[in-house]
Amino acid sequence: MKNSGSSLQLSLTPCHTSNNDHWCDLLTGVPRPFVPEQFRRQIFEHLHNISHPDVAATTKLICKRYAWPHMKKTIKLWVQTCEQCQRSMIQRHTKAPLGTFALPDARFSQFHLDLVGPLPPSNDSSISSSISSR
């Protein structure tokens, strides 16, 4: 088996569950099975579809168990093109510019009420409030 310019250290390693030897990467000190191209997408889908983690978490999850050339780049592309991840991706919110307020005429003449919620229930309440005076 040719290494094709990757940093994998491939070696035939005996398999504990069968009498066959398998190609494994020994670079990390723990044998990671070399995955043929036709099975890579299937492995990605089995591990990524559990909880749809981000690129870094999916890469770590797969790289810990398996090996193939250019796997980080491949996994990144597959995560970025995952339809379910794109649907649930949090969009960045635009921030409104800070406003200017006229100074109050007298103490306690203006009140501001901030409501935050819904939050996980605590003491039968799921909204937090804050009142400030100017």
C-alpha positions, 0 to 999 in steps of 0.5 A: 500500500502506497503512502501517497505523500501523507503523514500516515505510518501504515503497517499491517497489524493483526486484528483481534477479532479475526485472523486477518491483518489490516492496514493501520496507522501507527503515528499516534501510538494507538493503531487506527484502521486505515479506511478505504475511500468507499467507506469514509463517508459512511463512517463520517455519517455514523459518527457525525449524525449522532449529535451533529457536532461542529468541525473541530469536534467531528474531526477529533471524534473521527481522527481518534478512531480511524485514519485516511489521507487528508481526512481533516480537510475531507471532514471539514468539507462534509461538516460544512455541507451537512444540510441539517447543520446548516438548517440549525446553525445560529446566525450572527445577530446584528447589533444596533448602535448605542442610543443616546438618551436625554438626561432626566429632569429629576431623580426617579423620573424615569424607570427602565424595565428589562425582561429576559426570558424564557429561561429554565424554570426556577421557583415557578418563574421563567422570566428575569426582570431588572428595574433601574432608575435615572 
